[in-house]
Amino acid sequence: MIIVVSVPHTGTVTTKYLLDNANLKPLQHHCHADTIFPFLERMKDADIVVPLRHPEKAWRTWTRRGTGLGGHVSNEERLPHFIQSWKWLDDICRERKTYYLPVDLPIRDDCLREMSEAFGVDIKADWTVRNETTESLARFDYVEADLSEVMSLDVVRKFYA
């Protein structure tokens, strides 16, 4: 059993698509509710795959497309939830064996090779890595936010320091 555990807007759908195409049929669970830990407790033997995307890029998408929190929640109210989601993900990654898939970094293919070996199947991406800078994303409206707390987490620093 494989579970894709993620913060929304970090590549969850893309990662699930890649694993589905390799006939792995993973489950998926976002870290945006306190249900994640009871769920993972029941799935102790499952392999964990974590898609990653630079937090600033994820925040821009989070504020632009929403988070499943409902349209009545302002972006300012979403920030604490965004930060908490990353903290939960960081906790999970420290507690469990994790396979990472940074969808916006050139090491993506190395991570796919590692998963292919671990799961005994060929997992390949059919798209070119687009590592847009935050400056190139400036064309999108979003709410400025202090993401320093997220950027200091181990799971983020490992890839985006």
N, C-alpha and C positions, 0 to 999 in steps of 0.2 A: 504494500500500500504506500502510495506517495501522496503527500499533501502539499499544495502550493499555499504557503503562508505569506501574506504580504500586507503592506500599507497600500490602500487604494491609489491608483494612478502611478504605480511603479513598474508596470509590465505584467500584471497578473494574467490578463486575458491572453497576451502573447505567449507567456510561459506555458499556460495550460494548453494552448493550441499546439506548441512544439511537442509537449509530452503526449498529448492525444494523438498526434501524427505518428509518434513512435509506438502507438498502441499501449501506452502506460496507463491511461485513463485515471489521472489524479483527481483527488478531491481538492476543493479550493476553500480557503477561509481567510477573510480579511482580519487584520488586527484593529478593527474599529469598534469592538464591543467587548465587554468583559466575558463573553462566551468563549473566547479563544482558548483560555487555559483549561476549563473543564473539557472542551472538545479534544485538545491535545492529550489531556490526561487519559481519556478513553482510547486514544490512538498511540499508545506508548511505543509500539514497534514500527510505526510508520516512518518512512524517510521524509525529511523536510526539504523542500526546494523553495528558496526565497528569491524572487525577482527583485532587482534593485534599479533605481533610477535616481539621479542626483536629487536630493530633497528640494532644492529650489525649483527644479523643473516639475517635480511632483506637486509642490505647493501651488505653482501657477495653474496646473491642470485642476487641482483640487478646488481652487477658488473659481475657476472658469466653468467647470462642468458639474460641480457639486460632489457630495460625498455619501449620499444616501441618508443624510441627516434631515432632509426635508427642506423645501424651498423657503421656509420661514426663518431659517437659521442664518444669521449674517456671517460674512467671512471672518469678522473679528471673533465671533463665538466659535468658529470652526478651528481657529489656531490652537487652542488648548487640546482639542480632540486630535488634531494632526500630530502635535508633539507627543501626546500620550500613545498614539498608535506606534510611533517610532520607538518609544521606550519599551512598549510591550514586545515589539519585534526584536529589539536588542536583548531583552531578557530571554526570549525563546532561543535566539542564536547562541547565547552563552550556555544554555541548559541542554541543548540537543545538537546532535550531529546535523550539520546543515550544508546543503549544496546551494551555492550562490549563482545567480545569473544576472550580472549587471548589464541590462539591455542597452545601455548607452555608452559602454566602454569597449575598446578594442579587445580586451581580454575575454569578452563574451564567448568566443569560440573555444578558448582554452577551458572555460567553465563547462561548456557543452560537452567537450571531450571527456572531462572528468566524470560528468553524469553518465555519459554513454558507457564508459568503462564500469562504473558502479552498478548501473541498471541492466547491463548486458544488451543494450540496443543502440542503434545509431540515431543520435539526436542532432539534427542540423537546422540552422536558421536559414531562411530563404530571403533575407533582407540584409542590406548593408547597414552597419552601425552608423547611426547619426548622432554624433556627440555635439549637439548644439550648445553653444556657450549661452550663459544666461543673458548676455547682451543681445544675442540673436533672437532671443525669445521676448525681447522688450516690446515687440509689436502687439503682444497680448496684454489686455488689461488684467490687472490682478491687484490684490491688496498687499502692500509691502508688509513684511513680517520679519521679526528677529528669529532666525532659525538656528542661532548659535547653540542652543540646547540640543537640538537634533544633530547638528554637525559635530558635536563633541562625543556622540555615542560611538562605541566600539564598532558596531556593524556599519556605520557610515564612514568613520575614519579609515577603516580597513580598505575602502575603495575610493573615497572622495576627499582624502586629506590633502 
